[in-house]
Amino acid sequence: MVKTQNSKPYDLRERTLRFAKEVRNYVKHLPKNLGNIEDAKQLIKASGSVGANYIEAEEALSRKDFVLRIKISRKEAKESWYWLELTEPKEEQIVEKQSLIMEATELTKIFGSIVEKSK
């Protein structure tokens, strides 16, 4: 796998899979309160959908289908950002939360760029 200077993989399939796994690990250690439980459910779904829709885009039947799937990946990355923002982590998880928020933001930008270049 090719990596960038900040050691983020170029391979979006791998990168989105890693994001979903890191989100699951983060959620596993959140304090158990009603808000976190409900937000975590949504976060897990959204973070997994980022990569699932990217995989669908790779197998797109047409350019229009490809763009649609990439837009959905972008939407799910934005939604992941939103649910991450709502979670209330333990003090020792704050850096991890910020890192995941940064990754969700970067994925949103990457997918946005792909949409723009596909026009």
NORBELBEL-V227195 format. One record per residue. RES is the residue in one small letter. PHI is phi in whole degrees, -180 to 180 (* if undefined). D_LAST is the distance of its C-alpha to the last C-alpha in whole Angstrom. Layout:
res=RES phi=PHI d_last=D_LAST
res=RES phi=PHI d_last=D_LAST
//
This chain:
res=m phi=* d_last=28
res=v phi=-78 d_last=26
res=k phi=-122 d_last=27
res=t phi=-86 d_last=26
res=q phi=-59 d_last=29
res=n phi=-91 d_last=29
res=s phi=60 d_last=29
res=k phi=-91 d_last=26
res=p phi=-70 d_last=25
res=y phi=-73 d_last=22
res=d phi=-67 d_last=22
res=l phi=-67 d_last=20
res=r phi=-61 d_last=22
res=e phi=-67 d_last=25
res=r phi=-65 d_last=24
res=t phi=-71 d_last=23
res=l phi=-65 d_last=26
res=r phi=-61 d_last=28
res=f phi=-59 d_last=27
res=a phi=-61 d_last=28
res=k phi=-67 d_last=31
res=e phi=-66 d_last=32
res=v phi=-63 d_last=31
res=r phi=-62 d_last=34
res=n phi=-65 d_last=36
res=y phi=-61 d_last=36
res=v phi=-62 d_last=37
res=k phi=-57 d_last=40
res=h phi=-106 d_last=41
res=l phi=-68 d_last=41
res=p phi=-59 d_last=44
res=k phi=-87 d_last=44
res=n phi=-132 d_last=44
res=l phi=-56 d_last=43
res=g phi=-60 d_last=40
res=n phi=-63 d_last=39
res=i phi=-62 d_last=39
res=e phi=-69 d_last=37
res=d phi=-65 d_last=34
res=a phi=-64 d_last=35
res=k phi=-59 d_last=34
res=q phi=-66 d_last=31
res=l phi=-63 d_last=30
res=i phi=-62 d_last=31
res=k phi=-63 d_last=28
res=a phi=-64 d_last=25
res=s phi=-65 d_last=26
res=g phi=-71 d_last=26
res=s phi=-69 d_last=23
res=v phi=-57 d_last=21
res=g phi=-73 d_last=22
res=a phi=-61 d_last=22
res=n phi=-73 d_last=19
res=y phi=-65 d_last=17
res=i phi=-61 d_last=20
res=e phi=-61 d_last=19
res=a phi=-63 d_last=15
res=e phi=-61 d_last=17
res=e phi=-104 d_last=18
res=a phi=-57 d_last=16
res=l phi=-86 d_last=17
res=s phi=-153 d_last=13
res=r phi=-63 d_last=9
res=k phi=-62 d_last=10
res=d phi=-64 d_last=13
res=f phi=-59 d_last=11
res=v phi=-62 d_last=9
res=l phi=-59 d_last=12
res=r phi=-66 d_last=14
res=i phi=-66 d_last=12
res=k phi=-63 d_last=12
res=i phi=-67 d_last=16
res=s phi=-59 d_last=17
res=r phi=-62 d_last=16
res=k phi=-61 d_last=18
res=e phi=-70 d_last=20
res=a phi=-67 d_last=21
res=k phi=-63 d_last=21
res=e phi=-65 d_last=24
res=s phi=-61 d_last=25
res=w phi=-56 d_last=25
res=y phi=-59 d_last=27
res=w phi=-67 d_last=30
res=l phi=-61 d_last=30
res=e phi=-59 d_last=31
res=l phi=-78 d_last=34
res=t phi=-67 d_last=36
res=e phi=-118 d_last=39
res=p phi=-79 d_last=40
res=k phi=-68 d_last=43
res=e phi=-52 d_last=44
res=e phi=-75 d_last=43
res=q phi=-102 d_last=40
res=i phi=-63 d_last=38
res=v phi=-65 d_last=37
res=e phi=-63 d_last=35
res=k phi=-60 d_last=34
res=q phi=-62 d_last=32
res=s phi=-64 d_last=31
res=l phi=-67 d_last=29
res=i phi=-63 d_last=28
res=m phi=-62 d_last=26
res=e phi=-66 d_last=25
res=a phi=-61 d_last=23
res=t phi=-65 d_last=22
res=e phi=-63 d_last=20
res=l phi=-63 d_last=19
res=t phi=-59 d_last=17
res=k phi=-66 d_last=16
res=i phi=-62 d_last=15
res=f phi=-66 d_last=13
res=g phi=-62 d_last=11
res=s phi=-65 d_last=10
res=i phi=-63 d_last=9
res=v phi=-61 d_last=7
res=e phi=-61 d_last=6
res=k phi=-73 d_last=6
res=s phi=-87 d_last=4
res=k phi=-76 d_last=0
//
